[in-house]
Amino acid sequence: MSDWLKFLFLGIASVIFGVIALGNTVAASLAVAIMTGALFLVVGVIQIWGGMTTKAMENRLLTIMMGILAALLGASFLYNPLEGAVSLALLILILMGLGGIIRIIMAWSMRASPLFWAMLLSGALSVLLAGYIWSYFAEISTSLLGILLGIELIFNGAGLVVMGLFLRAKTKG
């Protein structure tokens, strides 16, 4: 199979999975929370093991404690995926708002640049979106991760399709 076809099929699959995620955003949010929990649990266990088996480490106790914290966080997400999804949605909301505020502050430092308005608009839209999500947080918190996952999968898939078509045109021409 040629490279361009691999990118094309991968892109189409990504778009399909994105549409599926948008079709059931709560299930997709729970899947993200479960996957996050599993990853935190694995990382925590590995960090505990690494802290216990390393002899040359100065902060051994701190490493083990951080591993325990990561493992407990992972276990919490696995045993309470709905609460984990809400926690992750809140974290995303906070990061979106802070990112917007930072871009607004950066925009003021580039007032003389022609890119000032683009930076200001980008920051303002992030802050407004964060405010909108916050005002409906109780209704949207269980779906937010699934919505973002679905949108990202669709955009990623579109990019992969374009890459596949670009490679096809490049090999023909």
C-alpha positions in Angstrom: 0.0 0.0 0.0 1.4 3.4 -0.9 2.1 6.0 1.7 -0.5 8.4 0.4 -3.2 5.8 0.8 -2.1 5.1 4.4 -2.5 8.8 5.3 -5.9 8.9 3.4 -7.3 5.9 5.2 -6.0 7.0 8.6 -7.6 10.4 8.0 -10.9 8.9 7.1 -10.8 6.7 10.1 -10.0 9.6 12.3 -12.9 11.6 10.9 -15.3 8.7 11.4 -14.1 8.2 15.1 -14.5 12.0 15.6 -18.1 11.8 14.4 -18.8 8.8 16.7 -17.3 10.7 19.6 -19.5 13.7 18.8 -22.5 11.3 18.6 -22.0 10.3 22.2 -20.0 12.9 24.0 -20.6 11.6 27.5 -19.2 8.1 26.6 -16.3 9.8 24.9 -15.7 11.9 28.0 -15.8 8.9 30.2 -13.3 7.1 27.9 -10.9 10.0 28.1 -11.2 10.0 31.9 -10.6 6.2 32.1 -7.6 6.4 29.8 -6.2 9.3 31.8 -6.7 7.3 35.0 -5.0 4.2 33.5 -2.0 6.3 32.4 -1.6 8.0 35.8 -1.9 4.7 37.5 0.8 3.1 35.3 3.1 6.1 35.6 2.6 6.2 39.4 3.5 2.6 39.8 6.6 2.9 37.6 7.7 6.0 39.5 7.2 4.2 42.9 9.2 1.2 41.6 11.9 3.5 40.2 12.2 5.4 43.5 12.5 2.2 45.5 15.0 0.5 43.2 17.4 3.5 42.5 20.3 3.7 44.8 21.9 7.0 43.6 18.8 9.1 43.9 19.0 12.0 46.5 15.2 12.7 46.6 14.1 9.1 46.8 11.3 9.7 49.3 9.9 12.6 47.3 10.0 10.5 44.1 8.1 7.7 45.8 5.6 10.1 47.3 5.0 11.7 43.9 4.5 8.2 42.5 1.9 7.4 45.2 0.1 10.6 44.4 0.0 9.8 40.7 -1.2 6.3 41.3 -3.9 7.5 43.7 -5.0 10.1 41.2 -5.2 7.4 38.5 -7.1 5.0 40.7 -9.5 7.8 41.5 -10.1 8.5 37.8 -10.6 4.7 37.2 -13.1 4.2 40.1 -14.9 7.5 39.5 -14.7 8.3 35.8 -17.6 10.7 35.8 -16.0 12.8 38.5 -12.7 12.5 36.7 -14.3 13.8 33.5 -15.7 16.8 35.4 -12.3 17.4 37.0 -10.6 17.3 33.6 -13.3 19.6 32.1 -12.7 22.1 34.9 -8.9 21.9 34.3 -9.4 22.6 30.6 -11.7 25.5 31.4 -9.2 27.0 33.7 -6.3 26.6 31.2 -8.5 28.0 28.4 -9.3 31.1 30.4 -5.7 31.6 31.6 -4.4 31.1 28.1 -6.8 33.8 26.8 -5.7 36.2 29.5 -2.1 35.6 28.7 -2.7 36.2 25.0 -4.5 39.5 25.8 -1.5 40.6 28.0 0.9 39.6 25.2 -1.2 41.5 22.7 -0.7 44.8 24.6 3.0 44.3 24.4 2.7 44.0 20.6 0.5 47.1 20.1 2.8 48.5 17.3 2.7 45.2 15.4 0.1 44.5 12.7 -0.5 41.2 14.6 -1.8 43.0 17.6 -5.5 42.6 16.7 -5.1 38.9 15.8 -3.5 38.2 19.2 -6.1 40.3 21.1 -9.0 38.7 19.3 -7.6 35.2 19.9 -7.2 35.9 23.6 -10.6 37.6 23.9 -12.3 34.7 22.2 -10.7 32.2 24.5 -11.8 34.2 27.6 -15.3 34.5 26.2 -15.5 30.8 25.4 -14.2 29.9 28.9 -16.8 32.3 30.4 -19.6 30.7 28.3 -18.5 27.2 29.3 -18.3 28.3 32.9 -21.9 29.7 32.8 -23.2 26.3 31.6 -20.6 24.1 33.3 -23.1 22.0 35.2 -24.8 21.0 31.9 -21.8 20.7 29.7 -19.1 19.3 32.1 -19.8 15.7 31.4 -19.7 16.3 27.6 -16.9 18.8 27.2 -14.1 16.3 26.9 -16.1 14.2 24.3 -16.9 17.4 22.3 -13.2 18.5 22.3 -12.1 14.9 21.4 -14.5 14.7 18.6 -13.5 18.0 17.1 -9.8 17.2 17.4 -10.3 13.8 15.7 -12.2 15.5 12.9 -9.6 18.2 12.4 -6.8 15.7 12.7 -8.5 13.4 10.1 -9.0 16.3 7.7 -5.3 17.1 8.0 -4.3 13.5 7.4 -6.6 13.4 4.3 -4.9 16.5 3.0 -1.5 15.1 3.7 -2.4 11.9 1.8 -3.7 13.9 -1.2 -0.6 16.0 -1.1 1.7 13.0 -1.2 -0.4 11.5 -4.0 0.0 14.7 -6.1 3.7 14.9 -5.2 4.4 11.3 -6.4 2.4 11.8 -9.6 4.0 15.2 -10.5 
